[in-house]
Amino acid sequence: MASEELAKKLQSRLVATQEAADHDPRPDSGPSPVLRPRPQEAEAACGDSSSSSSELSAVLTRRQDINDGTAAPRLTRVFNPYTEFKEFSRKQIKDMEAMFKR
């Protein structure tokens, strides 16, 4: 039953997007290349906060590099629950891990 409801919703969305595409007079020039956002566009979208726009720009640039396959892999940070949760003893953390695994 849930799959039928999902199918109806998706069908209605498909019809709506097709109707919108039929009324849109823009010619389709094929697949458009993905462009990196310019810093001015990021600042305009975020307002006056230049630090958040530069962070957003860095994240978007990193994602684009990953998608292109040109980004160097980052070293992953290892999670250590013993140093992260100092309010619990090692025995309590081990008990919690055991309970979680069950």
C-alpha positions in Angstrom: 0.0 0.0 0.0 2.8 2.4 0.8 4.5 1.7 -2.5 1.2 2.5 -4.3 1.0 5.9 -2.5 4.6 6.6 -3.3 4.0 5.7 -7.0 1.0 8.1 -7.1 3.0 10.9 -5.6 6.0 10.3 -8.0 3.6 10.1 -10.9 2.0 13.4 -10.0 5.4 15.0 -9.7 6.5 13.6 -13.0 3.4 15.0 -14.7 3.9 18.4 -13.1 7.5 18.6 -14.2 6.6 17.6 -17.7 3.9 20.3 -17.9 6.4 22.9 -16.6 9.0 21.7 -19.2 6.3 22.0 -22.0 5.6 25.6 -21.0 9.2 26.5 -20.7 10.4 28.1 -24.0 14.1 27.5 -23.4 15.8 25.3 -26.0 17.6 22.3 -24.5 21.2 22.5 -25.5 22.1 19.1 -24.1 24.0 18.3 -20.9 25.4 21.5 -19.4 28.8 21.3 -17.7 28.8 21.7 -14.0 30.2 25.1 -13.1 32.0 26.0 -9.9 30.2 28.8 -8.0 31.9 32.2 -8.1 32.7 33.8 -4.7 30.5 36.8 -5.6 27.5 34.4 -6.1 28.2 32.8 -2.8 28.4 36.1 -1.0 25.1 37.3 -2.6 23.4 34.1 -1.6 24.6 34.2 2.0 24.4 37.9 2.7 27.2 39.8 4.3 28.8 37.0 6.1 32.1 36.5 4.2 33.4 33.8 6.5 30.4 31.6 5.9 30.6 32.2 2.1 34.2 31.4 2.0 33.5 28.2 4.0 30.7 27.3 1.6 32.9 28.0 -1.4 35.6 25.8 0.0 33.1 22.9 0.6 31.6 23.2 -2.8 35.0 23.4 -4.4 36.1 20.3 -2.5 33.0 18.4 -3.6 33.5 19.4 -7.2 37.1 18.2 -7.0 35.9 14.9 -5.5 33.4 14.5 -8.3 36.0 15.2 -10.9 38.4 12.7 -9.3 41.1 15.3 -8.8 40.9 15.7 -5.0 43.5 14.0 -2.8 41.9 11.8 -0.1 41.8 13.2 3.3 43.0 11.3 6.4 40.0 10.2 8.4 39.9 11.0 12.1 39.6 8.0 14.3 36.9 8.2 16.9 38.1 7.3 20.4 35.2 7.1 22.9 37.5 7.1 25.9 38.8 10.5 25.1 35.6 11.8 23.7 33.4 11.0 26.7 35.5 11.8 29.8 32.5 11.7 32.1 32.2 7.9 31.7 34.7 5.4 33.0 36.3 2.8 30.6 34.2 0.1 32.2 31.0 2.0 31.6 31.9 2.6 28.0 32.7 -1.0 27.4 29.4 -2.0 29.0 27.6 0.5 26.7 29.4 -0.9 23.6 28.5 -4.4 24.6 24.8 -3.4 25.0 24.9 -1.7 21.6 26.3 -4.7 19.9 23.5 -6.9 21.4 
